[in-house]
Amino acid sequence: MTTQTLDAPKTSDADQRDQVFHYVRKNKVAESAVLGTMVEALCGEVFPVTRAAKPGSPVCSRCKEIYESLPGGGSS
């Protein structure tokens, strides 16, 4: 058995459609990441989950505003 390593594809700015992360339902994230199904963010944007946010990542301002207006949103 041999193992082959593939180089990560190079991406351009055109490939990085949106540089912010959106709030989506937790129970849909894994399904989307594995199966490629579409998720809908609080702001209404629809997309497949292709990457994970890291602490300090930029967040969609509209999603954040909506989340914080929800009961219990933003209060820890």
Contacts in CASP RR format, 6 or more apart in sequence:
PFRMAT RR
TARGET T0000
AUTHOR 0000-0000-0000
METHOD contacts of the structure
MODEL  1
MTTQTLDAPKTSDADQRDQVFHYVRKNKVAESAVLGTMVEALCGEVFPVT
RAAKPGSPVCSRCKEIYESLPGGGSS
17 47 0 8 1.000
18 45 0 8 1.000
18 47 0 8 1.000
18 60 0 8 1.000
19 58 0 8 1.000
20 57 0 8 1.000
20 58 0 8 1.000
20 59 0 8 1.000
20 60 0 8 1.000
20 61 0 8 1.000
21 53 0 8 1.000
21 57 0 8 1.000
21 58 0 8 1.000
21 59 0 8 1.000
21 60 0 8 1.000
22 41 0 8 1.000
22 42 0 8 1.000
22 43 0 8 1.000
22 45 0 8 1.000
22 47 0 8 1.000
22 59 0 8 1.000
22 60 0 8 1.000
22 63 0 8 1.000
23 41 0 8 1.000
23 42 0 8 1.000
23 43 0 8 1.000
23 59 0 8 1.000
23 60 0 8 1.000
23 63 0 8 1.000
23 64 0 8 1.000
23 66 0 8 1.000
23 67 0 8 1.000
24 32 0 8 1.000
24 39 0 8 1.000
24 40 0 8 1.000
24 41 0 8 1.000
24 42 0 8 1.000
24 49 0 8 1.000
25 39 0 8 1.000
28 37 0 8 1.000
28 39 0 8 1.000
28 49 0 8 1.000
29 39 0 8 1.000
29 49 0 8 1.000
31 37 0 8 1.000
32 38 0 8 1.000
32 39 0 8 1.000
32 48 0 8 1.000
32 49 0 8 1.000
33 49 0 8 1.000
33 50 0 8 1.000
36 48 0 8 1.000
36 49 0 8 1.000
37 48 0 8 1.000
38 46 0 8 1.000
38 47 0 8 1.000
38 48 0 8 1.000
39 46 0 8 1.000
39 47 0 8 1.000
39 48 0 8 1.000
39 49 0 8 1.000
40 46 0 8 1.000
41 47 0 8 1.000
41 60 0 8 1.000
41 63 0 8 1.000
42 62 0 8 1.000
42 63 0 8 1.000
42 66 0 8 1.000
42 67 0 8 1.000
43 60 0 8 1.000
43 62 0 8 1.000
43 63 0 8 1.000
43 66 0 8 1.000
45 60 0 8 1.000
53 59 0 8 1.000
67 73 0 8 1.000
67 74 0 8 1.000
68 74 0 8 1.000
END
